[in-house]
Structures are given as structure tokens and as C-alpha cells.
């Protein structure tokens, strides 16, 4: 079953949520927005509201699509530039197209995760700027970064499980590459 349309649909919904989120939160941000915080949660970097909103818009748009673009480009990159387990096997001419298609499908999930992370970062900044002086509690950061890192771990595990060698997965009917 091709789940790519479902994944792309979810990404589109997240982009709509991202746009609405930026638009809705703009009025809550002060003219001078605290955008960088030290380890104690004290603001030490600032942007104007329009600059922050533009930065978040570009970052939220480009970061997830960049991840998809990298995986899509595997169709054309030399195998030496691709870092997946058993790349000689998976990037052989007879498997390269299937491998690239899988990576694009898998990267759309990662793009959804990345966009959710960007939305979370933006709301951390919005909520931090509601306090005077602006502060970013560590527990809030952990609430956004923790699930993101957990999602990254699940994504990487899925990637490694997919690209184990077929003989390791128990499929002895396929050709076994040399180590």
C-alpha cells in the first residue's frame, strides 16, 4: 500500500497549522522578541517581531523540505555520498530506485516531525515572551526537545531496520553482498 499521499497530506495539514500558528501568535509577541536564551533560561538574544516571524516562516518552510530534498537527491548522488547501512547493496542499479523511493517516503515522516518541532520552538518563544522579563524554563524546552529526539530515535531505528541486509532479515532467496 502506498502511504505517500497520506504522509504528504499530514505534512500539508501541519504546514497549514504552522501558518495559522504564526499568524495567530503575531499579536502576542512584543515588538522586541527574546529569541535566544542561556542555559538558565535568561534571554540573551533578540529580534524584532517581523524579523522573528520571517525567520520562523523561512525556517519552518525550508527545514522540513530540505530533509525531503536530500532523500530525493539520492537517486542522482554517487553512492559514496550516501550514508546508509550496506549502501553498496541498497544502491546497486537494480535496487536504487526502490531505495530512493523508500527514503523519500520515510523522509516525509521526518519532515512532519521536524515541522512539529519548529512549531513547538515558535510557541516556546511566544510563551517565554509573555513573562517579564522573558524566561524560558528548562522543563518547557524538554517538553519540545524530548519528544523530537524520541521521534528522531524511532525514525533512525526504522531506517536501520529497513536497511539491514536481506540475509540478516531472513530472506535467503536474495543475492548476498560481500561484507
C-alpha positions, 0 to 999 in steps of 0.5 A: 500500500502506498502511504505517500499521499497520506504522509504528504497530506499530514505534512500539508495539514501541519504546514497549514497549522504552522501558518495559522500558528504564526499568524495567530501568535503575531499579536502576542509577541512584543515588538522586541522578541527574546529569541535566544536564551542561556542555559538558565533560561535568561534571554540573551538574544533578540529580534524584532517581531517581523524579523522573528516571524520571517525567520520562523516562516523561512525556517519552518518552510525550508527545514522540513523540505530540505530533509525531503530534498536530500532523500530525493537527491539520492537517486542522482548522488554517487553512492559514496555520498550516501550514508546508509547501512550496506549502501553498496547493496541498497544502491546497486542499479537494480535496487536504487530506485526502490531505495530512493523511493523508500527514503523519500517516503520515510523522509516525509515522516521526518519532515512532519516531525521536524515541522512539529518541532519548529512549531513547538520552538515558535510557541516556546518563544511566544510563551517565554515572551509573555513573562517579564522579563522573558524566561524560558524554563528548562522543563518547557524546552524538554517538553519540545526537545524530548519528544523530537529526539524520541521521534528522531530515535524511532525514525533512525531505528526504522531506517536501520531496520529497513536497511539491514541486509536481506540475509540478516532479515531472513530472506535467503532467496536474495543475492548476498553482498560481500561484507 
